[in-house]
Amino acid sequence: MHLGNWQLDTIRGGDFWIDGGVMFGVVPKSLWSPLVPPDDQNRVHCANHCVLARDGQHTVLIDTGYGGPWAPLDRRFYSMEEGHPLLTSLSEQGIDPADIDTVVFSHLHFDHVGGASHNGPNQHVALACPTARHVVGRLEWQDATSQSNELRTAYHPRQLAPLQACPRIELVDDDDEIVPGLRARITGGHTRGHMALLFESQGQTAVYLGDICPSTAHLRTMWHTAYDLYPLDTRRRKPAWLGEASDQGWWILWNHDPGTAVSRVVRDPKREFIAVDGRPRL
């Protein structure tokens, strides 16, 4: 889609299936399952919509999916796609990863950072976008690299190691401009340093909300993932983001919705918010 000077395209980071209780947290299955039917293992289908943004000056990638080097058990558990979905999707769209100058992470969980690296010749681990600056929220980086016991299962050292060795890692704070027309906004909630990415051009706005609101099935205040480390912050801040998006007519770029990659939202007296003008791919 076109957003002012920006061309925004969907890049697949690899679909997967995850337990519905994890995806919807405290919400009873009787409420979420009619909207998002689970499989016979109680798993729900999740997309990984990464966003490729180009304005003629910069080529920016938002998140990278889960990548390629996973053990067979993990692949079966999540029904992961084979290969390296991000690199496959870029190739299908005729994009050379070396042409991407900026990679931005909403946060550093496995399904958002795993595709940032791949196994090159002789199994040497290399960055998927070798010449890009890699942009991470400062708070997120602190937590992800802290090696604290309570966060050890949330962040994978194998996936973080290539970024720690990256000569062009850049840490940003709330409201920092990443490139002209793209700002980092700290939301918290899902993780302490979780970021939304705000595109603005020619009076138009689109926001990538990441996992503070991962799909159009998570629009209600209390509907969020069990992975949210700060659920009260999610419940406070998500409605504020959705309210501003509704009132200002923003587009929302969904990262985990298997049926909708982008939509607007409007206020609804019974359901808080509903998605409208949805599109399956950008």
FENZIPE-V760942 format. One record per backbone hydrogen bond with DSSP energy under -1.0 kcal/mol. NH is the residue of the N-H (numbers start at 1). CO is the residue of the C=O. If there is no record, write none. Layout:
# FENZIPE-V760942
nh=NH co=CO
nh=NH co=CO
This chain:
# FENZIPE-V760942
nh=3 co=6
nh=6 co=3
nh=7 co=54
nh=8 co=1
nh=9 co=52
nh=11 co=50
nh=13 co=48
nh=16 co=46
nh=17 co=78
nh=18 co=44
nh=20 co=42
nh=23 co=19
nh=24 co=20
nh=25 co=21
nh=27 co=24
nh=31 co=28
nh=32 co=28
nh=33 co=29
nh=36 co=32
nh=39 co=43
nh=42 co=39
nh=44 co=18
nh=46 co=16
nh=47 co=256
nh=49 co=255
nh=50 co=11
nh=50 co=48
nh=51 co=62
nh=52 co=9
nh=53 co=60
nh=54 co=7
nh=55 co=58
nh=60 co=53
nh=61 co=102
nh=62 co=51
nh=63 co=104
nh=64 co=112
nh=66 co=13
nh=70 co=68
nh=75 co=71
nh=76 co=72
nh=77 co=73
nh=78 co=74
nh=80 co=75
nh=88 co=84
nh=89 co=85
nh=90 co=86
nh=91 co=87
nh=92 co=88
nh=93 co=89
nh=94 co=91
nh=95 co=90
nh=99 co=96
nh=100 co=97
nh=101 co=59
nh=102 co=59
nh=103 co=133
nh=104 co=61
nh=105 co=135
nh=112 co=109
nh=113 co=109
nh=114 co=110
nh=115 co=65
nh=116 co=113
nh=118 co=126
nh=120 co=124
nh=123 co=120
nh=124 co=121
nh=126 co=118
nh=128 co=116
nh=132 co=129
nh=133 co=101
nh=134 co=168
nh=135 co=103
nh=136 co=170
nh=138 co=172
nh=141 co=137
nh=142 co=138
nh=143 co=139
nh=144 co=140
nh=145 co=141
nh=146 co=143
nh=151 co=148
nh=152 co=149
nh=154 co=151
nh=155 co=151
nh=160 co=156
nh=161 co=157
nh=164 co=160
nh=165 co=161
nh=170 co=134
nh=172 co=136
nh=175 co=184
nh=176 co=173
nh=178 co=182
nh=182 co=179
nh=183 co=198
nh=184 co=176
nh=185 co=196
nh=187 co=194
nh=188 co=194
nh=190 co=188
nh=195 co=106
nh=196 co=185
nh=197 co=208
nh=198 co=183
nh=199 co=206
nh=200 co=181
nh=201 co=204
nh=204 co=201
nh=206 co=199
nh=207 co=251
nh=208 co=197
nh=212 co=209
nh=218 co=215
nh=223 co=220
nh=226 co=22
nh=228 co=225
nh=229 co=190
nh=230 co=189
nh=234 co=230
nh=235 co=231
nh=236 co=232
nh=237 co=233
nh=238 co=234
nh=241 co=237
nh=242 co=238
nh=243 co=239
nh=244 co=240
nh=245 co=241
nh=246 co=242
nh=247 co=243
nh=248 co=244
nh=250 co=245
nh=251 co=205
nh=252 co=263
nh=253 co=207
nh=254 co=261
nh=256 co=214
nh=261 co=279
nh=262 co=279
nh=263 co=252
nh=264 co=276
nh=266 co=274
nh=268 co=272
nh=272 co=268
nh=273 co=271
nh=274 co=266
nh=276 co=264
nh=279 co=262
